[in-house]
Every structure is written in C-alpha cells, then in structure tokens.
Amino acid sequence: MANPSLSWIGTDNSLRQRSSSWYGIWVAVFVTLAATAFMVHWFLGYWQFWSTLVLAIFIFVALIVANRQTREVNYSLTKKDITINGKSYPLSDFRAFSVSNSDGTWMLNLIPVKKVALDFDIIIPAEQGERIVDVFGKLLPMEQSSHTLADRLTSALKF
C-alpha cells in the first residue's frame, strides 16, 4: 500500500458500563418471554420445549456479545482506500460519511454505495477526531447522521 495519509489505532466497540440492573432486566425479559411461550403452548394443548430453548439461546448469545472485550483496531487511510486491520476497502465503495457522538464516544460512519451493504462504524479517538474527520472530508462528502431503528435499539440496549 502507498504511504498512508493518516493512520490511527481505535477500538472495535465502545466501553459501556452495565449495572447489575441491566443484567436483571435481561433475565426478566427472558423469564417473561419463556413464560409467555409456555402459556401459549399450554393453552393450545401442546407443549413445545423448542421455543423456550431458542429464547434461552438468544438471551445467552446476547449476554456473551454484550460482554466481549474491546480490541485494538489499526486503521490506515489513503486517497484510494481505508485499511482496517490489514484488510483494504476502496473508498469508491462508499458514497459518504457521517459523524455522531453516542455516550461520549465519537463514531465515524461510512455509508456504502450499495443499498444492501452494511455501514462501517468506526470509533475514533477524541484527541484525533478533528484530524480524521478533516481527512475524510477531503475524500468523501459528509452527510447528516441518520440513525436507523437498529442503531437506536442497540444504543438503548447499550450494546
């Protein structure tokens, strides 16, 4: 790769503090959904163990994902591409970018050209944020951040 015009080290997810009540709410949600599934199946005259098992697996996976450790991510930006941990993505795959602040964490969102492609959310360090946004501004147009339903839901659930 050519000399990067900008390199930095970020994280792959923000550190969110979760209280014991957050975990208690998840347990309450599981118990409520499991009881509802049981009652529906019981009133219909047959018991399906599988629906409760699927709910338990869902809650278990959600708690594991919520507790994953933060890893460092190496970013490098050139005029043609952005490299994330050694994997290059052409900037021509993105039509714009936006910047948002969630719970004191600055996020840079790369918006893809393709409608069905996933956005790239990059957590940027506050001390380098202005410089990173300036360089991206020279390479891609900046758009107003529009949070999708999934963005708002994961923020509310503190994922």
GROMACS elastic network, one bead per residue, 0.5 to 0.9 nm:
[ bonds ]
;  ai    aj funct       b0    kb
    1     4     6  0.77127   500
    1    78     6  0.86739   500
    2     5     6  0.88668   500
    2    78     6  0.74483   500
    3     6     6  0.87282   500
    3    78     6  0.73453   500
    4     7     6  0.65672   500
    4    76     6  0.60316   500
    4    77     6  0.56139   500
    4    79     6  0.82262   500
    5    76     6  0.77125   500
    5    77     6  0.59590   500
    5    78     6  0.51899   500
    5    79     6  0.74321   500
    5   135     6  0.82022   500
    6    75     6  0.82338   500
    6    76     6  0.57860   500
    6    77     6  0.51942   500
    6    78     6  0.68718   500
    6   131     6  0.88143   500
    6   132     6  0.75129   500
    6   135     6  0.77553   500
    7    74     6  0.75325   500
    7    75     6  0.55413   500
    7    77     6  0.62386   500
    7    78     6  0.89551   500
    7   132     6  0.89021   500
    8    73     6  0.84798   500
    8    74     6  0.61821   500
    8    75     6  0.53363   500
    8    76     6  0.65616   500
    8    77     6  0.89039   500
    8   124     6  0.85311   500
    8   125     6  0.85633   500
    8   128     6  0.82001   500
    8   132     6  0.87884   500
    9    72     6  0.64998   500
    9    73     6  0.55933   500
    9    75     6  0.59793   500
    9    76     6  0.87381   500
    9   124     6  0.83052   500
    9   125     6  0.80999   500
   10    13     6  0.89383   500
   10    71     6  0.84131   500
   10    72     6  0.56854   500
   10    73     6  0.51456   500
   10    74     6  0.64969   500
   10    75     6  0.73288   500
   10   122     6  0.78469   500
   10   123     6  0.61776   500
   10   124     6  0.59260   500
   10   125     6  0.64034   500
   11    14     6  0.70176   500
   11    70     6  0.63208   500
   11    71     6  0.55698   500
   11    73     6  0.53192   500
   11    74     6  0.84263   500
   11   122     6  0.80943   500
   11   123     6  0.62366   500
   11   124     6  0.78778   500
   11   125     6  0.86148   500
   12    70     6  0.61034   500
   12    71     6  0.56987   500
   12    72     6  0.64653   500
   12    73     6  0.62002   500
   12   121     6  0.89414   500
   12   122     6  0.75243   500
   12   123     6  0.69911   500
   13    16     6  0.88260   500
   13    68     6  0.89939   500
   13    69     6  0.84624   500
   13    70     6  0.58883   500
   13    71     6  0.76608   500
   13   122     6  0.85951   500
   13   123     6  0.70738   500
   13   159     6  0.88929   500
   14    70     6  0.73069   500
   14   105     6  0.69031   500
   14   123     6  0.73204   500
   14   159     6  0.87833   500
   15    69     6  0.86626   500
   15    70     6  0.71694   500
   15   105     6  0.88809   500
   16   103     6  0.85137   500
   16   158     6  0.67760   500
   16   159     6  0.77546   500
   17   158     6  0.84315   500
   18    21     6  0.79561   500
   18    22     6  0.59297   500
   18    23     6  0.76023   500
   18   158     6  0.77481   500
   19    22     6  0.52773   500
   19    23     6  0.70045   500
   19    24     6  0.88135   500
   20    23     6  0.52585   500
   20    24     6  0.61805   500
   20    25     6  0.87170   500
   21    25     6  0.60453   500
   21    26     6  0.86227   500
   22    25     6  0.52176   500
   22    26     6  0.65576   500
   22    27     6  0.88912   500
   22   157     6  0.86650   500
   22   158     6  0.89602   500
   23    26     6  0.51024   500
   23    27     6  0.63313   500
   23    28     6  0.86414   500
   23    63     6  0.82347   500
   24    27     6  0.50728   500
   24    28     6  0.61183   500
   24    29     6  0.85782   500
   25    29     6  0.61067   500
   25    30     6  0.86148   500
   26    29     6  0.50372   500
   26    30     6  0.62359   500
   26    31     6  0.86582   500
   26    59     6  0.74208   500
   26    63     6  0.83463   500
   27    30     6  0.50936   500
   27    31     6  0.61528   500
   27    32     6  0.85381   500
   27    59     6  0.81086   500
   28    31     6  0.51175   500
   28    32     6  0.60314   500
   28    33     6  0.85248   500
   29    32     6  0.51473   500
   29    33     6  0.60926   500
   29    34     6  0.84549   500
   29    59     6  0.88096   500
   30    33     6  0.51651   500
   30    34     6  0.59195   500
   30    35     6  0.83874   500
   30    55     6  0.69129   500
   30    56     6  0.69737   500
   30    59     6  0.66976   500
   31    34     6  0.50970   500
   31    35     6  0.59409   500
   31    36     6  0.84154   500
   32    35     6  0.51760   500
   32    36     6  0.60513   500
   32    37     6  0.85737   500
   33    36     6  0.50368   500
   33    37     6  0.60924   500
   33    38     6  0.85135   500
   33    52     6  0.80209   500
   33    55     6  0.73810   500
   34    37     6  0.50938   500
   34    38     6  0.60862   500
   34    39     6  0.85725   500
   34    51     6  0.79183   500
   34    52     6  0.52866   500
   34    53     6  0.85712   500
   34    55     6  0.67946   500
   34    56     6  0.79697   500
   35    38     6  0.50075   500
   35    39     6  0.60401   500
   35    40     6  0.85204   500
   35    52     6  0.83635   500
   36    39     6  0.51221   500
   36    40     6  0.60665   500
   36    41     6  0.85139   500
   37    40     6  0.52436   500
   37    41     6  0.61515   500
   37    42     6  0.84275   500
   37    48     6  0.84550   500
   37    51     6  0.67530   500
   37    52     6  0.65703   500
   38    41     6  0.52618   500
   38    42     6  0.59188   500
   38    43     6  0.85393   500
   38    47     6  0.70033   500
   38    48     6  0.76167   500
   38    49     6  0.81116   500
   38    51     6  0.83489   500
   38    52     6  0.73041   500
   39    43     6  0.59650   500
   39    44     6  0.84083   500
   39    47     6  0.88528   500
   40    43     6  0.52934   500
   40    44     6  0.61947   500
   40    45     6  0.87728   500
   40    47     6  0.87386   500
   41    44     6  0.50790   500
   41    45     6  0.64287   500
   41    46     6  0.55210   500
   41    47     6  0.51249   500
   41    48     6  0.63822   500
   42    45     6  0.51998   500
   42    46     6  0.55861   500
   42    47     6  0.56150   500
   42    48     6  0.85223   500
   43    46     6  0.75835   500
   43    47     6  0.89158   500
   44    47     6  0.82168   500
   47    50     6  0.89958   500
   48    51     6  0.62393   500
   48    52     6  0.77011   500
   49    52     6  0.56430   500
   49    53     6  0.63321   500
   49    54     6  0.88520   500
   50    54     6  0.60467   500
   50    55     6  0.85690   500
   51    54     6  0.51134   500
   51    55     6  0.62931   500
   51    56     6  0.86865   500
   52    55     6  0.50574   500
   52    56     6  0.61919   500
   52    57     6  0.86589   500
   53    56     6  0.50407   500
   53    57     6  0.61904   500
   53    58     6  0.85826   500
   54    57     6  0.51152   500
   54    58     6  0.61330   500
   54    59     6  0.87135   500
   55    58     6  0.50426   500
   55    59     6  0.62604   500
   55    60     6  0.85479   500
   56    59     6  0.52573   500
   56    60     6  0.60709   500
   56    61     6  0.86095   500
   57    60     6  0.50024   500
   57    61     6  0.60813   500
   57    62     6  0.84909   500
   58    61     6  0.52678   500
   58    62     6  0.61148   500
   58    63     6  0.86850   500
   59    62     6  0.50147   500
   59    63     6  0.61906   500
   59    64     6  0.86576   500
   60    63     6  0.52824   500
   60    64     6  0.63247   500
   60    65     6  0.87498   500
   61    64     6  0.50699   500
   61    65     6  0.61347   500
   61    66     6  0.85057   500
   62    65     6  0.51956   500
   62    66     6  0.60933   500
   62    67     6  0.87137   500
   62   159     6  0.88382   500
   63    66     6  0.50134   500
   63    67     6  0.62700   500
   63    68     6  0.88373   500
   64    67     6  0.52213   500
   64    68     6  0.63340   500
   65    68     6  0.54137   500
   65   159     6  0.79905   500
   66    69     6  0.88735   500
   66   158     6  0.81101   500
   66   159     6  0.56934   500
   73    84     6  0.69065   500
   73    85     6  0.59272   500
   74    83     6  0.79160   500
   74    84     6  0.58699   500
   74    85     6  0.50284   500
   74    86     6  0.77350   500
   75    82     6  0.71185   500
   75    83     6  0.56262   500
   75    85     6  0.64476   500
   75    86     6  0.82229   500
   76    81     6  0.83692   500
   76    82     6  0.57275   500
   76    83     6  0.50151   500
   76    84     6  0.67253   500
   76    85     6  0.85283   500
   76    86     6  0.86744   500
   76    88     6  0.89139   500
   77    80     6  0.79560   500
   77    81     6  0.60940   500
   77    83     6  0.63125   500
   77    84     6  0.88852   500
   77   135     6  0.85332   500
   77   136     6  0.85075   500
   78    81     6  0.54085   500
   78    82     6  0.62932   500
   78    83     6  0.84050   500
   78    91     6  0.89025   500
   79    82     6  0.83704   500
   79    91     6  0.78514   500
   79   138     6  0.89399   500
   79   139     6  0.66605   500
   80    89     6  0.86755   500
   80    90     6  0.59172   500
   80    91     6  0.56874   500
   80    92     6  0.75488   500
   80   139     6  0.85505   500
   81    88     6  0.62923   500
   81    89     6  0.54301   500
   81    92     6  0.78508   500
   82    87     6  0.82780   500
   82    88     6  0.56809   500
   82    89     6  0.53709   500
   82    90     6  0.64536   500
   82    91     6  0.66322   500
   83    86     6  0.57182   500
   83    87     6  0.52478   500
   83    89     6  0.61325   500
   83    90     6  0.86013   500
   84    87     6  0.52781   500
   84    88     6  0.64117   500
   84    89     6  0.79305   500
   85    88     6  0.84011   500
   89    92     6  0.85160   500
   89    93     6  0.73773   500
   90    93     6  0.56791   500
   90    94     6  0.78216   500
   91    94     6  0.54548   500
   91    95     6  0.80851   500
   91   139     6  0.80360   500
   91   140     6  0.79599   500
   92    95     6  0.71316   500
   92   112     6  0.87484   500
   92   113     6  0.79493   500
   93   111     6  0.86066   500
   93   112     6  0.57213   500
   93   113     6  0.56119   500
   93   114     6  0.76504   500
   94    97     6  0.77528   500
   94   110     6  0.63487   500
   94   111     6  0.54484   500
   94   113     6  0.50022   500
   94   114     6  0.81371   500
   94   119     6  0.88690   500
   94   140     6  0.79141   500
   95   110     6  0.79258   500
   95   111     6  0.59544   500
   95   112     6  0.56485   500
   95   113     6  0.50012   500
   95   114     6  0.87557   500
   95   140     6  0.68851   500
   95   141     6  0.73298   500
   96   109     6  0.85443   500
   96   110     6  0.62392   500
   96   111     6  0.53356   500
   96   112     6  0.73051   500
   96   113     6  0.82122   500
   96   139     6  0.89600   500
   96   140     6  0.52745   500
   96   142     6  0.56023   500
   96   143     6  0.63710   500
   97   108     6  0.68926   500
   97   109     6  0.53998   500
   97   111     6  0.55032   500
   97   112     6  0.87137   500
   97   136     6  0.77650   500
   97   137     6  0.82635   500
   97   140     6  0.66787   500
   97   141     6  0.65194   500
   97   142     6  0.50534   500
   97   143     6  0.59727   500
   97   144     6  0.84182   500
   97   145     6  0.82492   500
   98   107     6  0.82505   500
   98   108     6  0.58264   500
   98   109     6  0.51443   500
   98   110     6  0.67256   500
   98   111     6  0.77104   500
   98   141     6  0.86743   500
   98   142     6  0.55746   500
   98   143     6  0.52246   500
   98   144     6  0.59209   500
   98   145     6  0.51816   500
   98   146     6  0.84710   500
   99   106     6  0.71432   500
   99   107     6  0.56680   500
   99   109     6  0.61580   500
   99   110     6  0.89929   500
   99   133     6  0.79530   500
   99   142     6  0.82098   500
   99   143     6  0.82873   500
   99   144     6  0.77133   500
   99   145     6  0.63610   500
  100   105     6  0.82573   500
  100   106     6  0.58769   500
  100   107     6  0.52648   500
  100   108     6  0.66314   500
  100   109     6  0.79481   500
  100   144     6  0.88989   500
  100   145     6  0.65250   500
  101   104     6  0.58760   500
  101   105     6  0.54120   500
  101   107     6  0.60517   500
  101   108     6  0.89027   500
  102   105     6  0.52054   500
  102   106     6  0.65654   500
  102   107     6  0.74761   500
  102   155     6  0.78959   500
  103   106     6  0.84921   500
  103   155     6  0.89504   500
  105   123     6  0.70598   500
  105   124     6  0.77351   500
  105   125     6  0.79965   500
  105   126     6  0.77445   500
  106   122     6  0.84221   500
  106   123     6  0.58723   500
  106   124     6  0.56018   500
  106   125     6  0.69790   500
  106   126     6  0.66333   500
  106   129     6  0.75320   500
  107   121     6  0.63446   500
  107   122     6  0.55047   500
  107   124     6  0.58914   500
  107   125     6  0.88817   500
  108   120     6  0.79980   500
  108   121     6  0.57860   500
  108   123     6  0.62866   500
  108   124     6  0.67522   500
  108   133     6  0.79780   500
  109   119     6  0.65595   500
  109   120     6  0.55178   500
  109   122     6  0.62017   500
  109   123     6  0.87198   500
  109   145     6  0.81014   500
  110   119     6  0.56940   500
  110   121     6  0.65246   500
  110   122     6  0.79736   500
  111   114     6  0.87907   500
  111   117     6  0.87155   500
  111   118     6  0.79316   500
  111   119     6  0.52077   500
  111   120     6  0.69229   500
  112   115     6  0.71198   500
  112   116     6  0.85440   500
  112   117     6  0.62143   500
  112   118     6  0.69895   500
  112   119     6  0.60575   500
  112   120     6  0.80767   500
  113   116     6  0.88940   500
  113   117     6  0.77821   500
  114   117     6  0.54361   500
  114   118     6  0.86232   500
  115   118     6  0.83164   500
  124   127     6  0.86048   500
  124   128     6  0.72091   500
  124   129     6  0.58894   500
  124   132     6  0.78982   500
  125   128     6  0.55468   500
  125   129     6  0.57915   500
  126   130     6  0.78269   500
  127   130     6  0.76508   500
  127   131     6  0.87016   500
  128   131     6  0.55354   500
  128   132     6  0.61813   500
  128   133     6  0.86869   500
  129   132     6  0.51703   500
  129   133     6  0.60769   500
  129   134     6  0.85058   500
  130   133     6  0.52120   500
  130   134     6  0.60843   500
  130   135     6  0.87248   500
  131   134     6  0.50689   500
  131   135     6  0.63153   500
  131   136     6  0.86952   500
  132   135     6  0.52928   500
  132   136     6  0.62526   500
  132   137     6  0.85168   500
  133   136     6  0.50800   500
  133   137     6  0.59184   500
  133   138     6  0.87340   500
  134   138     6  0.65279   500
  135   138     6  0.52869   500
  135   139     6  0.67151   500
  135   140     6  0.88595   500
  136   139     6  0.51138   500
  136   140     6  0.58308   500
  136   141     6  0.80444   500
  136   142     6  0.82334   500
  137   140     6  0.54337   500
  137   141     6  0.60104   500
  137   142     6  0.62859   500
  138   141     6  0.77049   500
  142   145     6  0.89445   500
  143   146     6  0.86080   500
  147   150     6  0.79123   500
  147   151     6  0.56207   500
  147   152     6  0.64389   500
  148   151     6  0.51014   500
  148   152     6  0.63781   500
  148   153     6  0.86080   500
  149   152     6  0.51964   500
  149   153     6  0.60603   500
  149   154     6  0.86397   500
  150   153     6  0.50605   500
  150   154     6  0.61186   500
  150   155     6  0.84615   500
  151   154     6  0.54172   500
  151   155     6  0.61563   500
  151   156     6  0.86254   500
  152   155     6  0.51265   500
  152   156     6  0.61136   500
  152   157     6  0.86024   500
  153   156     6  0.51049   500
  153   157     6  0.61228   500
  153   158     6  0.84303   500
  153   159     6  0.87796   500
  154   157     6  0.50056   500
  154   158     6  0.58795   500
  154   159     6  0.51986   500
  155   159     6  0.62092   500
  156   159     6  0.79091   500
